[in-house]
Amino acid sequence: MSYADQVFIHTCRDILSNGFWDTDLPVRPRWADGTPAHTVKIFGVVNRYDLRREFPIMTLRRTAFKNCVDELLWIWQKKSNDIRQLGSRIWDAWADERGTIGKAYGYQLGVKHRYSDGWFDQVDRVLKDLRENPASRRMVTSLFNHHDLSEMGLYPCAWSMTFNVTGSTLNAVLNQRSQDMLTASNWNVCQYAVLVHMMARSAGLEAGELVHVIADCHIYDRHVPLVEELLRREPRPAPRLAVDPAVTDFYAFTADSFRLEGYEPWSFAEKIEVAL
């Protein structure tokens, strides 16, 4: 049974049984017909995934793994904000007339900053420290730059990563301000699990734990029946993640460098409406 499924089931049941409805509050998101998109939520969820045991992908419904990795590489490797460099159209609704999402996500990772030993962007700073100073407790990246928020197509949801080396193992903490449980919860977990594998491989380390911290963990009102359908399903075994052994350079990974072996999720034909 996939551990990611167990986490999803436990969290969603907690939200539906004990969550707070924001029905009486003004909310920013809207459905396509203009109706306010309300949620039921819980605050302060912490999940731990041991990447040495299994890859944390759900089987209750399919997570589009290739698109998931493609977006991760777009943000962390290409450091791009140009949606034309994506293999999917998931960012189209937030793009401007130039086809970018403004100074969001990959843009923030590509900006160079001055350190005591030179100029680095956030990704290259972490890669350097992983190789040369693995005892560092300063390997942190942040996408939530208040100075640039007004120029972002969407404020970053998964906004901060902290990397930490213990012996020969790389662990990480993902901080997320907001989590749409049906649409994107497992998408984010899979992405950052792959990122830990990439960072670890590039530094000659083993991928260890991914700790996922979620501030506002919610289910949208129109998603409740779909979530309840998933909760009636029996989880299936987790697949195995295979990573191309020939790739050790962080910037040489492609979406084809990662493959899931034995991934047999439940089918899920229902269309999931996304609140904007």
C-alpha positions in Angstrom: 0.0 0.0 0.0 1.4 3.4 -1.0 2.4 5.5 2.0 1.4 8.6 0.0 -2.1 7.2 -0.3 -2.2 6.7 3.5 -1.1 10.4 4.1 -3.8 11.6 1.6 -6.5 9.6 3.2 -5.7 10.6 6.8 -5.3 14.3 5.9 -8.5 14.5 3.9 -10.6 12.7 6.5 -9.2 15.1 9.1 -10.1 18.1 7.0 -13.7 16.8 6.2 -14.3 15.8 9.9 -12.6 18.6 11.8 -11.9 21.4 9.3 -13.0 25.0 9.3 -15.2 26.2 6.5 -14.6 29.8 5.2 -18.1 30.1 3.7 -18.9 33.2 5.6 -15.6 35.0 4.7 -14.7 36.9 1.5 -12.3 34.8 -0.6 -10.1 35.7 -3.6 -10.4 32.5 -5.7 -13.3 32.1 -8.1 -14.7 29.3 -10.2 -15.0 29.8 -13.9 -18.7 30.9 -13.5 -17.6 33.6 -11.1 -18.9 31.9 -8.0 -16.6 32.3 -4.9 -14.5 29.2 -4.4 -14.7 28.4 -0.7 -12.7 25.8 1.2 -12.7 23.6 4.3 -9.3 23.6 5.9 -7.0 22.5 8.7 -3.8 24.4 9.8 -0.3 23.2 10.2 0.1 19.8 8.6 3.5 18.0 8.7 4.1 14.9 6.7 7.4 12.9 6.5 8.4 10.7 3.5 11.4 8.4 3.7 12.6 8.3 0.1 14.8 5.3 0.9 11.7 3.2 1.4 9.5 4.2 -1.5 8.6 6.9 -3.9 5.7 9.0 -2.5 3.2 8.9 -5.4 -0.5 8.3 -5.0 -2.3 5.3 -6.5 -5.9 6.4 -5.6 -5.7 8.4 -8.9 -2.9 9.0 -11.4 -0.4 11.7 -10.8 0.9 12.9 -14.2 4.5 12.1 -13.3 6.2 13.3 -16.5 4.4 16.6 -16.5 5.2 16.9 -12.8 8.9 16.4 -13.4 8.8 18.7 -16.5 7.5 21.6 -14.3 10.1 20.9 -11.6 12.9 21.2 -14.2 11.3 24.3 -15.6 11.5 26.0 -12.2 14.7 24.6 -10.7 16.9 23.7 -13.6 15.8 26.2 -16.4 14.9 28.8 -13.7 12.3 30.0 -16.2 9.1 32.0 -16.0 8.3 31.5 -19.7 5.3 29.1 -20.1 6.4 28.3 -23.7 9.3 26.3 -22.2 6.8 24.0 -20.4 5.6 20.7 -21.9 2.2 21.2 -20.4 -0.3 24.1 -20.2 -0.9 24.2 -16.5 0.3 27.8 -16.1 -1.6 29.3 -19.0 -4.3 30.9 -16.8 -1.6 32.9 -14.9 0.5 34.0 -17.8 0.8 37.6 -19.0 0.7 39.0 -22.6 4.4 38.1 -23.0 3.8 34.4 -22.0 5.5 34.7 -18.6 4.3 34.4 -15.0 6.3 37.5 -14.1 8.9 37.4 -11.4 7.6 34.1 -9.9 9.0 30.7 -9.3 11.9 30.0 -11.6 12.7 33.7 -12.0 13.4 33.9 -8.3 15.8 30.9 -8.4 17.7 32.4 -11.3 18.5 35.8 -9.8 22.2 36.0 -8.7 23.0 37.2 -5.2 26.3 38.3 -3.7 27.9 36.0 -1.1 31.2 36.3 0.7 32.8 33.9 -1.9 31.1 35.2 -5.1 27.9 35.6 -7.0 25.5 32.7 -7.1 21.8 32.1 -7.8 19.9 30.1 -5.1 20.2 26.7 -6.8 23.9 27.0 -7.5 24.6 28.2 -4.0 23.0 25.0 -2.6 24.8 22.8 -5.0 28.1 24.3 -4.1 27.5 23.9 -0.4 26.4 20.4 -0.7 29.7 19.5 -2.4 32.1 21.7 -0.4 30.4 22.5 2.9 27.8 19.7 3.7 27.8 20.5 7.4 26.2 23.9 6.6 22.9 24.7 8.2 22.3 27.6 5.7 21.3 25.7 2.6 17.9 27.4 2.2 16.0 28.6 -0.9 13.1 31.0 -0.9 10.7 32.0 -3.7 8.6 34.3 -1.5 10.3 37.7 -2.2 8.1 40.4 -0.9 9.8 43.0 -3.1 8.6 41.2 -6.2 5.2 39.8 -5.2 3.3 42.6 -7.1 4.9 41.4 -10.3 4.1 37.7 -9.9 1.4 35.9 -11.8 0.7 33.9 -8.7 2.2 34.1 -5.2 4.3 30.9 -4.8 2.5 28.1 -2.9 5.5 25.8 -2.3 7.9 28.5 -1.5 10.9 27.3 0.6 13.3 24.4 0.7 15.8 23.7 3.5 18.5 21.1 2.7 20.4 19.2 5.4 23.1 16.6 5.2 23.4 13.9 7.8 26.3 11.5 7.2 25.9 10.5 3.5 22.2 11.3 3.4 20.4 14.4 2.1 17.2 15.4 3.8 15.0 18.4 3.0 12.1 20.4 4.4 9.5 21.8 1.9 7.4 24.7 3.3 4.1 25.4 1.6 1.8 28.3 2.5 -1.3 26.8 0.7 -2.2 23.3 -0.4 -5.2 22.3 -2.6 -5.5 18.7 -1.6 -7.2 17.3 -4.6 -5.6 19.2 -7.4 -1.9 19.5 -6.4 -1.0 17.8 -3.1 0.7 14.7 -4.5 2.0 16.7 -7.5 4.1 18.9 -5.1 5.3 15.9 -3.0 6.4 14.0 -6.1 8.2 17.1 -7.5 10.2 17.8 -4.4 11.0 14.1 -3.9 12.5 14.1 -7.3 14.4 17.3 -6.5 15.9 15.7 -3.4 17.1 12.8 -5.6 18.6 15.2 -8.1 20.4 17.2 -5.4 21.6 14.1 -3.7 22.9 12.5 -6.9 24.8 15.7 -7.9 26.6 15.7 -4.5 27.3 12.0 -4.2 24.7 11.5 -1.5 21.7 9.3 -0.8 18.2 10.8 -0.9 16.8 10.5 2.6 13.7 12.2 4.2 11.4 14.8 2.7 9.5 16.7 5.3 6.4 18.5 4.0 5.1 21.4 6.1 1.7 22.9 5.0 0.2 26.0 6.6 -3.3 26.1 5.0 -4.3 22.6 3.9 -7.7 22.6 2.3 -10.3 21.0 0.0 -12.4 23.3 -2.2 -16.2 23.1 -1.9 -16.7 21.6 -5.4 -14.0 19.0 -4.9 -15.6 17.4 -1.8 -17.6 14.7 -3.7 -14.5 13.8 -5.8 -12.3 13.5 -2.6 -15.0 11.4 -1.0 -14.9 9.1 -4.0 -11.1 8.7 -3.7 -11.5 7.9 0.0 -13.6 4.9 -0.8 -10.8 3.3 -2.8 -8.2 0.8 -1.6 -4.6 2.0 -2.0 -2.3 0.0 -4.3 1.4 -0.7 -3.9 3.8 2.2 -4.5 6.0 2.0 -7.6 9.7 2.1 -7.7 11.6 5.2 -8.9 14.4 4.5 -11.3 16.9 7.2 -11.9 19.3 7.1 -14.9 22.6 6.0 -13.3 24.7 7.8 -15.9 23.4 11.3 -14.9 25.3 13.0 -12.0 25.2 16.6 -13.2 22.2 18.5 -11.8 21.8 20.3 -15.1 22.0 17.2 -17.2 18.8 15.6 -15.9 15.8 15.5 -18.2 12.2 14.2 -17.6 13.3 11.0 -19.3 16.0 10.5 -16.6 13.2 9.4 -14.2 11.0 6.4 -14.6 8.3 4.7 -12.4 8.4 1.0 -12.4 5.2 -0.8 -11.4 2.9 2.3 -11.3 -0.7 1.0 -11.6 -3.0 3.7 -10.2 -6.8 3.7 -10.2 -8.4 5.3 -13.2 -10.0 8.7 -12.6 -12.0 10.2 -15.5 -13.7 13.1 -13.6 -12.6 16.6 -14.7 -11.2 18.6 -11.8 -12.1 22.2 -11.9 -9.4 24.6 -10.8 -10.2 27.7 -8.9 -8.4 30.9 -10.1 
